[in-house]
Amino acid sequence: MIGPDTPIRLVFVGPPGSGKGTQAKLLNEKFGVTCIGTGDLLRSAVREGTPSGKLAEPYMKRGELVPDEVVNARVNEYFSGPSPPKKFLLDGYPRNTSQAEFLDKSLKAAGISLTRVILFDVPDDELVRRLETRGTIEARPDDSIEVIRNRLKLYHETTEPVVGHYRRSGLLAEIRATGTKDDIHKQVVAILG
């Protein structure tokens, strides 16, 4: 059973459309888990004028991918700051093994350890179907078939190796994220409980 003192320090890994955002929202609502997305972290760094924010701003203004070293610097600022969250979930970071290795060192230096890394496993054909549906319903230009296939290719090339990193560390738990959001949530809670 998950209580108020249950440590919840997670990383969600999975392809776009695997339901990570939905599950992050549910954990926030039910257990007060702070959901940390790198986009939000970078935007707050720019607003606050932190060193990493000043480095990230030009890339963000041009709509370019912010380099790893800048994203890593922001993550480090966040967790080494005066009040890092007690319960958190990282979604969208780490995206590659060098970021995963950096995160390990950064958290260790801050005296924080992850409780679990949860992989949301969904077959590509199901992801394409979900994302096409979402693109149609929400009129999202980033959910066109060409963009979807490119995002999945990028995920398989860069983010999938993160799974191996956390499998070797013993932190990885895998869920089959193909049922309803409630079914998937039960699997997530079972891993945490």
Steps between C-alpha positions, in 0.01 A plus 500: 500500500628844410502735797604862550858394584539254213800613295393566142794611286440382147608520141244416232644361177299418192426608148275794414136402542571229759292673770779636719341846526162358599656283772714789624185708542328219694799460736500873559128504580501192723838516675629856459788395275670801337513438124820636350520547126819640354305756297344637821839498675664690215217754475521569875879536474456761224239687710724490808809603302709209634832418330343204316201715404729754335667219304169337402311811394656551153431136404144518626432827314618334177292188572813284508581205723684624809841324524550228762752699702251787543212268592731315742606830659134590558419160651801539730389852603155367579604206717787676675281800583368584847175301479495211252167312506470197727275317253576549132466351158728584208329472163700568184836487678735323473466462122833324444761306697731799554209688662418189709858479623498872579171467689642214710797716604290812557247323723773320693673833567167638629449194724199383299444152359242390245246247621403369154528555128180392326501401134170544317511228235267541202540349151578756227184427299287577808696821561448615141126434532479690832701796378308527173175500698635763741621710208156490342309574822733771631614631158863460601745555214765294683273194469507467118603154375842617374580680827373202704726255317797735536437543874480122546822450302675759718365333815630156393841643412565727797266423789471122485864459616395677824288190571812283497679743731227476763448126448869449590457717812204290620262798504296412191140382519305436179130532442296407196333835437230377262191482725277776632655787696358344820656160420834666437469708817443184705825359359688820590360502856584129543863574408513785754316315778 
